[in-house]
Amino acid sequence: MKLKNKSKRLSIGCLVATSMLTAPVSAIVIRHDKPVEHYLAAKADFPPLATFYTIGVHGTLIAPQWVLTAAHTVFCLNPGQTIQIGDELAEVEARYSYPSYQLGEKNDLALIKLANPVLSVEPAKLYRQKDERTQVLWFIGSGGTGTGLTGETVGYKDNNGVLRKAQNKVTAVTASDLRFVFESGDKALELEGVSGNGDSGGPAYLIKDDGYYLLAVSSRVDSWFKDVGEYGVKELYTRVSAHADWIDQVMAADETERAKLTSADGFLQDGMTAENLPGICASISLKPKA
């Protein structure tokens, strides 16, 4: 049996490194013993959701001109790139990643500044409390799907961008991350699920009387012997409360200060090079409607 990596970012690069985009990309992976339709979601379930590419990959609007996501998603988020928030297409002005981040590691966080504010959607609030452990949160994303028994089986082309949502409980908290486990049977929540490849950067969130709260950002898998979407897989989301001060500082700074607080690395992934990246980005970019 081939050992599977203990810590793996939710992969994007290996899935889009060829312009044909033939490999499957998954979204929310669900319980095998619950009706599929119970997991279906709409934009209204989490209005601040941002979608970056035709294959999925997400972020969250946290201020009219700012989106929070995972640093490993930003390889195509260059100035002028189009992303979608609600029913609105927005243009990227700049990207700013956590200064010490390295692919596959902790502190997987980035801020995307938009060229113009998005006023049609209420931004999510940053969760700043340190009481995340045992809380039940929601995930949401688009792409393909599967179940805990099979892992990922339906690719993004067959899914055609359908949104799904799922619940999961925070089982552990570290200085950087929240950990979730995909449980089955009696241990599982009613709509238990996990995110998968193509849900990178997506939110773990709560809904309160005063709005939506973003607690964490989809980052990577942290399991031996388990692939993305299998029962028992452990998933890490980058913890918002641990990085709130950095987020505040970056958004408040001028350009000179932002350069000192952030990384400009594009974090090219497996199969990506400076030469083929423009073609990759063109093939997965969201196009403004004519």
C-alpha positions as CSV (number, residue, x, y, z in Angstrom):
1,M,0.0,0.0,0.0
2,K,1.3,3.4,-0.9
3,L,1.5,5.8,2.0
4,K,-0.6,8.9,1.6
5,N,0.8,12.2,2.7
6,K,0.0,13.2,6.2
7,S,-0.7,16.8,5.2
8,K,-1.9,17.7,1.7
9,R,-3.3,21.0,0.6
10,L,-6.7,20.7,-1.1
11,S,-5.2,20.3,-4.6
12,I,-5.9,22.6,-7.5
13,G,-2.7,22.7,-9.6
14,C,-2.5,19.1,-10.6
15,L,-6.1,19.2,-11.8
16,V,-5.6,22.2,-14.1
17,A,-2.0,21.9,-15.3
18,T,-3.2,20.7,-18.7
19,S,-5.4,23.0,-20.7
20,M,-7.8,20.1,-21.3
21,L,-8.9,20.1,-17.6
22,T,-9.9,16.4,-17.7
23,A,-9.2,15.5,-14.1
24,P,-12.1,15.6,-11.6
25,V,-12.5,18.4,-9.2
26,S,-14.7,17.9,-6.2
27,A,-16.9,20.0,-4.0
28,I,-18.7,19.2,-0.8
29,V,-18.5,15.4,-0.1
30,I,-21.5,14.1,1.7
31,R,-22.9,11.1,3.7
32,H,-23.8,8.1,1.7
33,D,-26.9,7.5,3.7
34,K,-28.7,10.8,3.4
35,P,-30.6,12.1,0.4
36,V,-28.4,14.1,-2.0
37,E,-31.0,16.8,-2.4
38,H,-30.7,17.7,1.3
39,Y,-27.2,19.0,0.7
40,L,-28.1,21.2,-2.2
41,A,-27.4,24.9,-1.6
42,A,-28.1,28.3,-3.1
43,K,-26.2,31.6,-3.1
44,A,-28.7,32.8,-0.4
45,D,-27.3,30.2,2.0
46,F,-24.0,32.2,2.2
47,P,-24.3,35.4,0.1
48,P,-20.7,36.5,0.8
49,L,-19.3,33.5,-1.1
50,A,-16.8,34.4,-3.8
51,T,-16.0,32.0,-6.7
52,F,-12.7,32.4,-8.5
53,Y,-12.6,29.9,-11.4
54,T,-14.9,27.8,-13.6
55,I,-13.7,24.8,-11.6
56,G,-14.8,26.3,-8.3
57,V,-12.3,27.6,-5.7
58,H,-13.7,30.1,-3.2
59,G,-13.3,33.0,-0.9
60,T,-15.5,35.2,1.3
61,L,-16.3,38.8,1.0
62,I,-15.3,40.3,4.4
63,A,-15.5,44.0,3.5
64,P,-16.9,45.7,0.4
65,Q,-13.5,45.7,-1.3
66,W,-11.9,42.7,0.3
67,V,-12.1,38.9,-0.1
68,L,-10.4,36.4,2.3
69,T,-9.3,33.1,0.9
70,A,-6.5,30.5,1.1
71,A,-3.1,31.5,-0.1
72,H,-2.7,28.4,-2.3
73,T,-5.6,29.5,-4.5
74,V,-4.2,32.8,-5.7
75,F,-2.0,31.6,-8.6
76,C,-4.4,33.2,-11.2
77,L,-5.8,36.1,-9.1
78,N,-3.8,38.7,-10.9
79,P,-4.9,42.4,-11.4
80,G,-7.8,42.4,-13.9
81,Q,-8.9,38.8,-13.2
82,T,-12.7,38.4,-12.8
83,I,-14.3,36.7,-9.9
84,Q,-17.9,36.3,-8.9
85,I,-19.6,37.4,-5.6
86,G,-23.3,36.8,-5.5
87,D,-24.7,37.8,-8.9
88,E,-21.9,40.4,-9.4
89,L,-18.7,40.0,-11.3
90,A,-15.8,41.8,-9.6
91,E,-12.3,42.7,-10.8
92,V,-9.2,41.9,-8.8
93,E,-6.9,44.8,-8.1
94,A,-4.2,43.0,-6.0
95,R,-3.5,40.0,-3.8
96,Y,-1.7,39.8,-0.5
97,S,-0.8,36.5,1.1
98,Y,0.4,35.6,4.7
99,P,4.1,36.4,4.7
100,S,5.4,33.1,6.1
101,Y,3.1,30.8,4.2
102,Q,4.6,27.9,2.2
103,L,2.5,25.4,0.1
104,G,1.0,22.7,2.1
105,E,1.7,24.3,5.5
106,K,-0.1,26.4,8.1
107,N,-1.1,30.1,7.8
108,D,-2.8,29.3,4.5
109,L,-4.4,32.7,4.1
110,A,-4.6,35.5,1.5
111,L,-6.5,38.8,1.0
112,I,-7.8,39.8,-2.4
113,K,-8.4,43.5,-2.9
114,L,-11.1,44.3,-5.5
115,A,-10.8,47.2,-8.0
116,N,-14.3,48.4,-6.9
117,P,-16.4,47.8,-3.8
118,V,-19.2,45.2,-4.0
119,L,-22.3,46.8,-2.5
120,S,-24.9,44.2,-3.5
121,V,-23.8,41.7,-0.9
122,E,-23.4,42.1,2.9
123,P,-19.9,41.0,3.9
124,A,-19.4,38.3,6.4
125,K,-18.0,39.3,9.8
126,L,-14.7,38.0,11.1
127,Y,-15.1,35.6,14.1
128,R,-12.7,36.9,16.7
129,Q,-13.6,34.8,19.8
130,K,-11.4,31.8,20.8
131,D,-14.2,29.4,21.6
132,E,-14.3,27.5,18.3
133,R,-13.8,24.0,19.7
134,T,-16.9,21.7,19.4
135,Q,-18.8,24.3,17.5
136,V,-20.9,23.0,14.6
137,L,-20.1,25.0,11.4
138,W,-21.3,25.0,7.8
139,F,-19.2,24.5,4.7
140,I,-20.3,25.5,1.2
141,G,-18.8,25.0,-2.3
142,S,-19.3,24.1,-5.9
143,G,-17.6,21.6,-8.2
144,G,-18.0,17.8,-8.2
145,T,-19.1,15.6,-5.3
146,G,-19.1,12.1,-3.8
147,T,-19.8,10.3,-0.6
148,G,-17.7,9.2,2.4
149,L,-17.8,5.6,1.1
150,T,-16.4,6.4,-2.3
151,G,-14.6,9.7,-1.9
152,E,-14.8,12.0,-4.9
153,T,-16.6,10.5,-7.9
154,V,-18.3,13.3,-9.9
155,G,-16.2,15.9,-11.6
156,Y,-16.9,19.6,-12.1
157,K,-18.1,19.1,-15.7
158,D,-20.8,16.7,-14.7
159,N,-21.8,18.7,-11.6
160,N,-21.9,22.0,-13.7
161,G,-21.2,24.3,-10.7
162,V,-24.0,23.1,-8.4
163,L,-23.5,24.4,-4.9
164,R,-23.6,22.1,-1.9
165,K,-23.4,22.7,1.8
166,A,-22.6,20.5,4.8
167,Q,-22.1,20.5,8.5
168,N,-19.1,19.5,10.6
169,K,-17.9,19.9,14.2
170,V,-14.6,21.4,15.2
171,T,-12.7,18.6,16.9
172,A,-9.4,20.4,17.7
173,V,-7.9,23.9,17.6
174,T,-4.3,24.9,17.0
175,A,-2.6,28.3,16.9
176,S,-3.3,28.4,13.2
177,D,-6.0,25.9,12.3
178,L,-9.4,24.3,13.1
179,R,-9.6,20.6,12.6
180,F,-12.6,18.6,11.4
181,V,-13.1,14.9,10.9
182,F,-15.6,13.3,8.4
183,E,-17.6,11.0,10.7
184,S,-20.1,8.3,9.7
185,G,-23.1,6.6,11.2
186,D,-24.2,7.6,14.7
187,K,-21.2,9.8,15.2
188,A,-22.1,12.0,12.2
189,L,-24.2,15.1,12.1
190,E,-27.4,15.1,10.1
191,L,-25.7,16.8,7.1
192,E,-22.1,15.7,7.9
193,G,-19.6,16.4,5.1
194,V,-16.2,17.8,4.2
195,S,-14.9,20.0,1.5
196,G,-12.7,18.7,-1.3
197,N,-10.5,19.7,-4.2
198,G,-12.1,22.7,-5.8
199,D,-13.5,24.0,-2.4
200,S,-10.1,25.5,-1.4
201,G,-10.5,28.9,0.2
202,G,-14.1,28.3,1.0
203,P,-15.7,29.2,4.4
204,A,-16.5,27.5,7.6
205,Y,-19.2,29.7,8.9
206,L,-21.9,30.4,11.4
207,I,-25.3,32.1,10.9
208,K,-26.3,34.4,13.8
209,D,-29.1,36.9,14.2
210,D,-26.8,39.8,13.1
211,G,-25.4,38.0,10.0
212,Y,-22.8,35.6,8.8
213,Y,-19.6,34.9,10.7
214,L,-16.5,33.5,9.0
215,L,-14.5,31.2,11.4
216,A,-12.1,29.5,9.1
217,V,-10.9,29.0,5.5
218,S,-10.6,25.6,3.7
219,S,-6.9,24.7,3.5
220,R,-5.7,21.1,3.5
221,V,-6.1,17.4,4.5
222,D,-4.2,16.1,7.5
223,S,-4.5,12.3,7.4
224,W,-2.5,9.1,6.9
225,F,-4.2,6.5,4.6
226,K,-7.2,8.7,3.8
227,D,-7.9,10.6,0.6
228,V,-10.0,13.7,0.3
229,G,-13.7,12.9,1.0
230,E,-13.3,9.5,2.6
231,Y,-14.9,8.8,6.0
232,G,-12.4,9.4,8.7
233,V,-10.4,12.0,6.8
234,K,-9.2,14.9,8.9
235,E,-9.3,18.4,7.4
236,L,-7.7,21.6,8.4
237,Y,-9.2,25.1,7.9
238,T,-7.1,28.2,8.6
239,R,-8.4,29.8,11.8
240,V,-9.7,33.4,11.3
241,S,-9.5,34.4,15.0
242,A,-5.8,33.6,15.1
243,H,-5.1,35.8,12.1
244,A,-7.6,38.6,12.6
245,D,-5.0,41.1,13.6
246,W,-3.0,40.5,10.4
247,I,-6.2,40.8,8.4
248,D,-7.0,44.1,10.0
249,Q,-3.5,45.4,9.5
250,V,-3.3,44.6,5.8
251,M,-6.7,46.1,5.0
252,A,-5.9,49.3,6.9
253,A,-2.3,49.7,5.6
254,D,-1.1,51.8,2.6
255,E,0.6,50.0,-0.3
256,T,4.1,50.5,1.2
257,E,3.1,48.9,4.5
258,R,1.2,46.1,2.8
259,A,4.3,45.1,1.0
260,K,6.1,44.6,4.4
261,L,3.2,42.7,5.9
262,T,2.5,40.2,3.0
263,S,3.9,37.9,0.4
264,A,3.6,38.5,-3.4
265,D,4.2,34.8,-4.2
266,G,1.8,33.2,-6.6
267,F,2.3,29.8,-5.1
268,L,2.5,27.8,-8.4
269,Q,1.4,24.2,-7.8
270,D,2.3,20.9,-9.3
271,G,2.5,21.1,-13.1
272,M,2.4,24.9,-13.2
273,T,5.2,27.0,-14.6
274,A,5.6,30.6,-15.5
275,E,5.3,29.6,-19.2
276,N,2.1,27.6,-19.0
277,L,0.3,29.6,-16.3
278,P,-1.2,32.2,-18.6
279,G,-2.9,29.4,-20.6
280,I,-4.1,27.7,-17.4
281,C,-5.6,30.9,-16.1
282,A,-7.3,31.7,-19.4
283,S,-8.9,28.2,-19.5
284,I,-10.4,28.4,-16.0
285,S,-11.1,32.1,-15.7
286,L,-14.6,33.5,-15.2
287,K,-15.6,35.6,-18.3
288,P,-17.7,38.8,-18.1
289,K,-21.0,38.3,-19.9
290,A,-21.0,39.9,-23.4
